[in-house]
Each structure stands twice: as C-alpha cells, then as structure tokens.
C-alpha cells in the first residue's frame, strides 16, 4: 500500500563543501541545544542511536547548505527556522546563513507499473561484513547483482521507516556504476559509489539512503533528462569514471 509522504526542503544561500555537511548538523544542534528534538541528531544517549530512518537530513544541494525534512521532521523544523542566527561557525570559518528558499512537497510513494530513472550519489552500501563478501566476488556481474540487492534493501529500509508496505514486488536494475572510491567520516574510510538505476518505486527527491544518509550520503534524485543528470553530477564528486552495467 502506498502512502503520501510530506517533505520540506530548506535551502540556504551559504555555499558549503561536502566535508562541511556534518559541521552543518553540529552547528544546528549547537543552536538548539538540549531542547533539540531527537530527530535532529538520532542519538538516544551518549553512545546509543535511534536506529530508524532519519526524518531530518543535512545536505549540500547545488553547492548550498540545505536541510531536508520528512514527515514528522516537517512538523518540527520551525525550531530551526525561528532560532537560527544570521551566521554560524563551520569548523574554522564563519558562514552567513540566510534562507534562500523553502520547498514543500507531497508525493505518493508506492510501486507502479512503470520504471523511473534515478541517480544515487555518495552511496555507501558496504559494511565490514559485506565488504569482505563483495571483494571475494571475481566477476563484475556478481558484484553488480550484490549491489542491486543492497540498494533494494536500502530502499525497503526507508519504506519501513516511513511505515509503507508494498503490495507489489520492488523491481530495480543498476544502469551505470562508478568505480568505487573512498570517503572519510570521522577518520574512517568508507567505500562509496555513484550510480544510476531504474526502479518501479516513486522516491521523493533528495532523500538519503544507506549508511550516513542523514549527512549527505546516498542522495537519490529522479532523472528526467540528460541535462538534469549532468547538473546533479556537479554537486558530487566530479572525477569519477563510470562503468556501464546494462542497457
């Protein structure tokens, strides 16, 4: 059964780097202090986490700082809009933070009888266990099949977090896949990919899936034309080679 999902994207006029996205989250949490709702940080204690789909996500969209709020996250984002000062500190620099635009959206998320084209950027599908299994595969077909299954699992995890149950099978096929590259978060190297895929699920734009989806990783965007794809690629890592995985 499908479900209408509300999103609200707040885009600021401040340009930030990809590595500054976690700093954006830290700055927002610093502004809200102890009154910050759990959804802003997903920590339930000093060393424990809320293991559920993140409903407030921090992004870099077309080079600019942004926050994407989903469902209940939409209801509490006013805390940020009301309390954010004119400037914040990102690491060692002061950044003016003015709202450039606010984009509300409501989309029916469900499976359809047609396929949609998507791009996923800075996607981290592999954990310690399945990385070993991935490396042990000696064929490109085997690796692509494994990544397709992991991408399906990421999407199904998102649906579970949004309380959506499917009445039809989720169909997905990777169409292009970048060479793997390494991204660092808190000093830990993570294997990442950029990819395009076809899927029969409608997915709201800019939602993050997979590991670290709340801080700018695994961003999914629907592609409607080649120019749009080129524009979105400029917002991610530019020096990637691409391997074609199918027609």
PLY file of the C-alpha trace (Angstrom):
ply
format ascii 1.0
element vertex 247
property float x
property float y
property float z
element edge 246
property int vertex1
property int vertex2
end_header
0.00 0.00 0.00
1.33 3.38 -0.97
1.38 6.48 1.18
1.61 10.21 0.63
4.88 11.46 2.11
5.44 15.09 3.08
8.84 16.69 2.65
10.11 20.21 3.25
13.48 21.29 1.88
15.12 24.38 3.38
17.88 25.73 1.14
20.24 28.38 2.49
22.28 30.85 0.45
25.54 29.69 2.06
27.89 27.63 -0.10
29.48 24.72 1.75
31.80 21.85 0.92
30.82 18.20 1.10
33.02 17.72 4.15
31.20 20.55 5.92
27.82 18.78 5.92
28.44 17.10 9.33
29.59 20.51 10.60
26.25 21.97 9.47
24.45 19.39 11.58
26.72 20.18 14.52
26.04 23.90 14.16
22.26 23.37 14.07
22.44 21.16 17.16
24.54 23.82 18.87
21.85 26.40 18.16
19.03 24.24 19.53
21.00 22.95 22.50
19.39 20.49 24.90
15.93 21.25 23.56
16.77 19.75 20.16
14.26 17.05 19.21
15.68 13.53 18.85
15.09 13.68 15.08
17.77 16.35 14.68
20.58 14.05 15.80
19.23 10.46 16.22
21.19 9.96 19.45
19.27 8.40 22.33
22.19 8.60 24.74
25.92 9.22 24.93
26.80 6.18 22.84
23.42 4.95 21.59
21.46 5.78 18.46
17.94 5.84 17.08
18.19 3.07 14.50
15.38 4.23 12.26
15.13 6.11 9.00
16.34 9.72 9.58
13.50 12.23 9.20
15.78 15.28 9.26
18.70 15.15 6.82
21.52 17.62 6.18
22.63 18.16 2.59
24.66 20.12 0.09
22.32 20.87 -2.82
23.81 22.62 -5.84
26.66 23.69 -3.61
24.48 25.20 -0.89
23.65 24.17 2.65
20.23 22.54 2.98
18.03 20.57 5.35
15.53 18.02 4.07
12.69 17.21 6.47
10.39 14.21 6.07
7.02 13.57 7.71
7.33 14.41 11.43
10.53 16.25 10.65
8.41 18.77 8.71
6.40 19.49 11.85
9.42 20.43 13.97
11.67 22.26 11.51
10.22 25.55 12.75
12.58 25.22 15.73
15.49 25.78 13.36
13.86 28.49 11.26
12.98 30.54 14.34
16.23 30.10 16.26
18.96 30.15 13.59
21.17 33.27 13.90
22.40 35.28 10.93
25.67 33.35 10.90
27.04 30.05 12.16
30.50 28.58 12.57
31.51 25.68 10.34
34.84 24.47 11.63
37.20 27.43 11.49
35.04 29.74 9.38
32.01 31.91 9.99
29.20 31.43 7.48
26.19 33.69 6.91
23.10 31.51 6.95
20.05 33.05 5.30
17.14 31.04 3.96
17.11 31.24 0.16
14.02 29.12 -0.45
11.70 26.64 1.19
10.30 23.86 -0.98
7.30 21.89 0.32
6.30 18.67 -1.40
3.84 15.82 -1.06
4.36 12.63 -3.05
2.60 9.30 -3.31
5.31 6.72 -2.58
4.42 3.31 -3.97
5.35 0.84 -6.69
3.99 1.43 -10.19
3.67 -0.43 -13.48
6.49 1.63 -14.97
10.16 2.21 -14.21
11.66 5.53 -13.17
15.29 6.60 -13.65
17.27 7.73 -10.61
20.77 8.76 -9.68
22.30 7.99 -6.29
25.37 9.92 -5.15
27.97 9.15 -2.47
26.22 5.86 -1.73
27.81 3.64 0.93
26.27 0.17 0.63
29.03 -1.90 2.22
29.66 -2.59 5.88
32.59 -4.54 7.31
30.91 -7.91 6.75
29.54 -7.49 3.25
32.67 -5.63 2.09
34.61 -8.88 2.52
31.93 -10.75 0.57
31.97 -8.10 -2.18
35.75 -8.24 -2.53
35.64 -12.03 -2.78
33.45 -11.90 -5.89
35.53 -12.39 -9.05
33.02 -11.22 -11.65
31.53 -7.84 -12.46
28.10 -9.46 -12.84
28.31 -10.89 -9.34
29.32 -7.54 -7.85
26.56 -5.67 -9.67
23.97 -8.22 -8.53
25.12 -7.85 -4.94
24.96 -4.04 -5.13
21.48 -4.22 -6.68
20.31 -6.34 -3.76
21.88 -3.93 -1.26
20.22 -0.97 -2.98
16.87 -2.76 -2.80
17.49 -3.40 0.90
18.26 0.28 1.48
15.04 1.34 -0.23
13.00 -1.23 1.70
14.56 0.03 4.94
13.49 3.57 4.00
9.94 2.35 3.29
9.80 0.57 6.65
10.88 3.76 8.39
8.11 5.66 6.62
5.56 2.96 7.51
4.93 1.99 3.89
4.11 -1.57 2.86
4.36 -2.66 -0.74
1.62 -4.66 -2.43
3.81 -5.45 -5.44
7.40 -6.54 -5.79
10.10 -3.88 -5.85
11.94 -4.04 -9.16
15.36 -2.43 -9.57
18.22 -2.52 -12.05
21.52 -0.66 -11.89
22.21 1.02 -15.23
25.58 2.69 -14.56
28.02 2.30 -11.72
31.10 4.34 -10.90
34.35 2.80 -9.81
34.42 2.51 -6.02
36.10 5.38 -4.19
36.84 6.16 -0.56
35.11 8.80 1.55
36.19 9.60 5.09
33.89 10.25 8.03
35.44 10.77 11.48
38.69 9.40 10.12
37.16 6.13 8.91
37.42 5.25 5.22
34.15 4.17 3.61
33.74 2.65 0.15
31.31 4.71 -1.90
29.73 4.60 -5.35
27.79 6.87 -7.66
25.22 5.07 -9.78
22.11 5.37 -11.86
19.30 2.87 -11.60
15.82 2.13 -12.87
13.15 1.29 -10.32
9.36 0.97 -10.17
9.20 2.87 -6.87
8.44 6.58 -6.65
11.02 8.19 -4.34
10.87 11.83 -3.15
13.86 13.79 -4.42
16.97 14.32 -2.31
16.17 11.63 0.24
19.26 9.87 1.55
19.52 6.09 1.88
22.21 3.73 3.10
24.91 4.48 5.64
25.13 8.13 6.78
22.03 9.06 4.80
21.34 11.87 7.28
24.55 13.76 6.44
24.67 13.97 2.67
25.42 10.38 1.64
23.29 8.19 -0.62
21.22 11.05 -2.05
18.58 9.82 -4.53
17.34 12.08 -7.32
14.93 11.25 -10.11
16.37 11.93 -13.55
14.12 13.35 -16.22
16.69 14.25 -18.87
20.44 14.13 -19.53
20.96 17.80 -18.69
19.46 17.27 -15.25
21.80 14.33 -14.70
24.79 16.46 -15.66
23.71 19.24 -13.30
23.31 16.81 -10.40
26.74 15.28 -11.04
28.30 18.70 -10.47
27.03 18.55 -6.89
29.00 15.38 -6.13
32.47 14.04 -6.81
33.48 15.14 -10.31
36.45 12.90 -11.07
34.73 9.52 -11.23
34.90 7.10 -14.12
31.68 5.25 -14.90
31.15 1.60 -15.75
28.05 0.71 -17.77
26.11 -2.12 -16.16
23.34 -2.62 -18.66
21.25 -1.07 -21.39
0 1
1 2
2 3
3 4
4 5
5 6
6 7
7 8
8 9
9 10
10 11
11 12
12 13
13 14
14 15
15 16
16 17
17 18
18 19
19 20
20 21
21 22
22 23
23 24
24 25
25 26
26 27
27 28
28 29
29 30
30 31
31 32
32 33
33 34
34 35
35 36
36 37
37 38
38 39
39 40
40 41
41 42
42 43
43 44
44 45
45 46
46 47
47 48
48 49
49 50
50 51
51 52
52 53
53 54
54 55
55 56
56 57
57 58
58 59
59 60
60 61
61 62
62 63
63 64
64 65
65 66
66 67
67 68
68 69
69 70
70 71
71 72
72 73
73 74
74 75
75 76
76 77
77 78
78 79
79 80
80 81
81 82
82 83
83 84
84 85
85 86
86 87
87 88
88 89
89 90
90 91
91 92
92 93
93 94
94 95
95 96
96 97
97 98
98 99
99 100
100 101
101 102
102 103
103 104
104 105
105 106
106 107
107 108
108 109
109 110
110 111
111 112
112 113
113 114
114 115
115 116
116 117
117 118
118 119
119 120
120 121
121 122
122 123
123 124
124 125
125 126
126 127
127 128
128 129
129 130
130 131
131 132
132 133
133 134
134 135
135 136
136 137
137 138
138 139
139 140
140 141
141 142
142 143
143 144
144 145
145 146
146 147
147 148
148 149
149 150
150 151
151 152
152 153
153 154
154 155
155 156
156 157
157 158
158 159
159 160
160 161
161 162
162 163
163 164
164 165
165 166
166 167
167 168
168 169
169 170
170 171
171 172
172 173
173 174
174 175
175 176
176 177
177 178
178 179
179 180
180 181
181 182
182 183
183 184
184 185
185 186
186 187
187 188
188 189
189 190
190 191
191 192
192 193
193 194
194 195
195 196
196 197
197 198
198 199
199 200
200 201
201 202
202 203
203 204
204 205
205 206
206 207
207 208
208 209
209 210
210 211
211 212
212 213
213 214
214 215
215 216
216 217
217 218
218 219
219 220
220 221
221 222
222 223
223 224
224 225
225 226
226 227
227 228
228 229
229 230
230 231
231 232
232 233
233 234
234 235
235 236
236 237
237 238
238 239
239 240
240 241
241 242
242 243
243 244
244 245
245 246
